[in-house]
Amino acid sequence: MPIVPGRGQPKAQEASGVKGIATGGATLYVTHSPCLDCASVVQAAGIVRVVYDQTYGPPTGVLWLMNAGVKVQRFSIRKEDA
């Protein structure tokens, strides 16, 4: 799954569906935490883990995913590692 910023999660899901790439049980790596709309797309796709670097807006999407049983993890990239 590609790394995509913010609202790119639905686009990545759509692209994977068009190309026949299964997302069930996958981990999604994104630069920003998902909003509520994106979170529902992520959960519906069967993704079981979301890893993000920066917070995007209010934490409603993250909280929704956690309540849905999706593991959500913030991973901060240090500038000296980039």
Steps between C-alpha positions, in 0.01 A plus 500: 500500500646840407574773754246775437424825686180580682194431286693270271377191685179466293695553177749232599216262586330566167826451309570171677150377416538590134833315485362200687722543806343353812507729805341269757741448790739766369688779676453849356791745533401867459657835576193636684241342727173422321195724532167337583401457134833336415485284812172347388652417159807347667289284732267391220804389298595257776823676592603388848774752581565866418839663560527879464756774566303824553159577646242632253216699659301366794564139607151376406628274222766343720252445784243351261756255363612399848138439604457289184794280605758643259843544657615861460860601564679830474853469370703817505786536255786695649648763269852365544377160370340644187 
